[in-house]
Amino acid sequence: MSKSERKTQPQPAYDAQAWMAQMSDPKGWQSMMNLMQSGMPGMSGMSGHSEMQNVMALVPPEKLMQLQQDYTEKFSALWSGLMESKKPEITDRRFSAPAWQANPLYAFNAATYLLNAHFLNALAESVEVDEQTKKKIRFATQQTVDAMSPANFLATNPEAQQLLIDSKGESLQRGIMQMLSDMRKGHISQTDETAFEVGRNVAASEGSVVFENDVIQLLQYRPLTKQVYQRPLVIVPPCINKFYILDLQPENSLIRYAVEQGHTVFVVSWVNPDQSLGHLGWDDYVEKGVINALEVAQQISGEKQVNALGFCVGGTLLASALAAMAARGKKPVASLTLLTTMLDFVDVGSIDVYVDEAQVAQREQSIGKGGLMPGRDFATAFSSLRSNDLVWNYVEANYLKGEPPPAFDLLYWNSDSTNLPGPMFCYYLRNMYLENNLKVPGKLSVAGDPIDLGKVQVPSFIYASREDHIVPWRSAFSSTNLINAGKRKNNRFVLGASGHIAGVINPPAKKKRSYWSNDKLPETASAWMEGATEHPGSWWGEWADFLASHAGEQKEAPRKLGNKAHPPIEPAPGRYVKAKA
């Protein structure tokens, strides 16, 4: 165990009186805040002793005194309970195992940690600053609180200690080997990565690459029905992840589901860029990515219009492409589906802590004119938003307990990172997340063509997830007022349970979760929710009905993929998706 790890552990139970005295003194609180500050992401401009003194000065003295008094009283009660052999009540699931309750000192240690966590968060909440700064303080506080959990250290985790004894040291040996393996890979293993292979048991739906350039490969999937709808479906997944989140296993593949419904499905597979593509910008992703994909699907199908689906930032790119094409007098789609997509970035959710002028300017200076935004940085940032679930949970299980991570396709995909070209990423950060320019007609352009989302005149199916911390559902709802302006009654909004990924990947056969729908589409998200009805199961059926209503007549399924101009290049899933960041 390193010196830094020992420093971040809670004080042992036998030193409780000294600890209580320290926390009753303002200098003790200053020491705690200095400890809290060490190594926190997303806290630009708030590092060092003097900055933390400034933060402390922003807490009203009477509030600080009240917090210290409350802390002292509650800690005294904990200490008295320990002296009387009373077990504290602990509801946090990290400490739910019997080992935490079997020894009064471990129970006391866990309860003390939770008390410290509560008051550190209360202190962060009491700082009188603007809301954006307070968000960063809350985030940094929570990051440190999560890292300081006694469950994260062998010396204070009774479960890991018991395993060490029972296994005669083998659990620790396995944990060290797994930690060294992860250090070589550059990320914490969340799943057994040897259990999956792209193209074998994930991303295994049958099809071919029918087009490629330096930005995308376009995949066409083999029909599974004798008849197919006239208009094909073109899917634009997010470019910050790999497309096979939509094609994991056959039983939870949205791509396979669409093919089974009788649709000819095309899917964009984004390049995983290296330094040679570090010059690509937003326009390249719109033109060479989305617009080329739509045009090739039109040419292969022989249809003037297709149906299009965009997922997350894929939806943002798709809407931008359709607006650019509208400015050119083109209407390539008959319907639009947006899944957990933001077009109005007024509320960007938890990722907001990483977006401000200073941080965006820093990225622009380092990679804005060329270079890469590494995929591992995306993974780290998103994991930090749910650090207990996506970081510390695996530190405890993999390293302290030596448990091999189980095989889970979704987590395998989650660890399969994708890079982005620096200019493209910086444009996206500034114009969408920081300045919210996309929703302003004419503010942005693609290849000189002004972007006006109001000119995207197509009926739209807009889906959001209720617990989504990346795309808040109310922000996704705002798209109903931007797309198909003047005919928004033809749009449909559906809200699913769960989060950004689990809410989307919810096949009907699983009979899990629920969703909300409303046949009316009022102007505001609150009004929509007031009139919404909850239904058990998956929203996929609602989407299938919407898509079928815009897919045209049915015809005999094609026997061959591609056409003369675009013959098959290689089998799906293609080379691009197999490239590692």
Helices and strands as residue ranges (DSSP letters): H 3-8, G 13-15, H 16-23, H 26-37, H 49-57, H 61-83, G 93-95, H 98-102, H 104-126, H 131-147, G 150-152, G 154-156, H 158-166, H 170-185, G 193-195, E 207-212, E 216-221, E 227-229, E 233-236, G 243-246, G 250-252, H 254-260, E 265-270, G 275-277, H 282-284, I 285-291, H 292-301, E 306-311, H 313-327, E 333-339, G 349-354, H 357-367, E 372-373, H 375-384, H 387-387, I 388-392, H 393-394, I 395-400, H 409-414, E 420-421, H 422-428, I 429-434, E 445-446, E 449-450, G 453-455, E 460-465, H 473-477, G 478-481, G 488-490, E 492-496, G 508-510, E 514-517, H 525-530, E 533-536, H 540-548, E 554-556, E 570-571, G 576-578
